[in-house]
């Protein structure tokens, strides 16, 4: 994939930032008294692979004025080597705006993870195109790829318009567009027609389209894979068929990607992926990975894949690096991968967990 040259930013992500609260030691939420709090968002999870490995990244977001959580978010983004831009809105009293809260039980062994999203009063729902100078960002500063998520596109009518205008501006200035469909049923209630139209237009402008079988079916109306039973080859063929149907609807999209996951226990998964680029297939059949916390593994996969594209590597390396950064994210307490260097990621791909001194 050919990217624009001489850009200030390799990647830009629009995002609604919040916090994630997780019990210590793999305990369930309802019987825990000790919790860990971190900054989170799906889109910055993706961008973290590039930012930790040295590429310039920018986050478009919004903040609650005077909030200690907003300060925590700013400091965290700076610690992840990310620039950020966003207006501040007054809280408006105790029942006003706040940053979203994600409450996550990571699961353990035979007990599966449980996640509750508390998004009442979420300031990110106010993300509005009028608060950003897209001509400056894409036209003067320059961006190689913008990565968007269906989570942001579906948050509110304002954010849906925001994502549409970002996609249009990116296309106008030759910036590549990555779109992870990320369907959430609760966001779509009584908004199916509106959101289907928004998602379809963004997908039609996208160079990279990512999603699982539910995402393609529920967001875009693409028929999912036929049931393949327990036969792995049949399952993979089913996903290929779904991607081929998506290609026929979105012929200008160059890359389609989906992850493959089978859950043995909360701490042992079979992890794989499929990428289609310009008619070529790249498949990693599911293989064992150990899981400390599965949340963010899919974002890690996308982040590694996009980093490999930005580096100009051969397409067969995109899926290997993405597979490994997704596996890395699953080993960490944060829901985003924090690679020390490329060598660490390739060691994961190679299955080399030996000590490095």
Phi, psi and omega in degrees: 000132182264125181253157174301148178261165173055045178260146176292324184239135171286321185217141172234138178229126168280137188204151169256109185277148178205198179236152177242131180244123185228133176297150176286154170061028175070019181282157173290156181297316191290345180234031180247151175235357182236118186233152175251137180242133179222162174278143184208156161186147183300321186288320176287335171303315179296313186291340184298326179301313180292318184291320179290336179263013166101003178271146181285128186231145176228142179249129173259118186208194176213154188232157170271122184296131176076005183279133174295334176291321176298320177296317178301318180296313179301314181296322179294315180297320176297321178292338175268010176066035180248137166283159177212155179215136178176148178283162174252135176245138176300145180300321179080029178095177185300335182254023182266219185282153170203169175276143184301154180237129178247119183250116193233124167267116185290344185079167177198127178058241182278353178266115183286159178295153173225135183232132175240128178258125179248100190243014179300132179071017186298121183294333179296342178291347180268000179311123189224137184299333182293344181271002183226143178265090185289330177294320176296313184298306185273328185272317184264309181285315178090135180223133179281316178214139172251130179251126180236156181237146174297340176298320179282318181300332184258000185298317184198166175303322178297315183289329175297314176297320179303310181295321176300314182292326175297314180298319180294317180293319179300314179297320180301321186259009174080018175277136176289152184236128174245134184226115174262115191298317172045061180292134172232115188303320183295334179285337188265356184301124180062017180230018189301313183294314180302311185286326176301319180294317179296311182296323181294319179292316179299316179299323181293337179267350189280146173268332180230127182234126188234139175174163174265187185297321179293320180301310182295323180289309190278330179274321191240354180073021178274129179300132182284181180290146174291148180302129184248011182061217181262003181280117185298316181300320179294321178297315180295318177298323178297317178293321177299320178297318178298316180295322177297322177294322177295321178300321182293332179275326183236072187292341181277349179282127186272328188230131172238142183214146173210151176266159175238127182218131170238131185261113174277312172208176179301336186247005177218115180236157166259122194236127180209190181190164178226133172232135171245122177229120177050040177088356179261141181256138174229118187234133167248111179293144184304132176224162188295134166227149175269140191238120171275318178204118188283339186298127180099356180297319178296319176297322177299320177300311181297318180300317178292320178299314181292323177299314180298322176296313182298330179281352178078023180285162176297145185305328180295341177277339181302311185288327180293315180292320177297318177303315185288323178288329172295318177295323177297315180302324182289348179265355189248156179290327174287160176267023173224148179285139177236072183295137176289322181190173180297324182301319179300318181294315180294330176295323176295315178301319182281354181075024182259099179254022179291154179294140176248120182248000000 
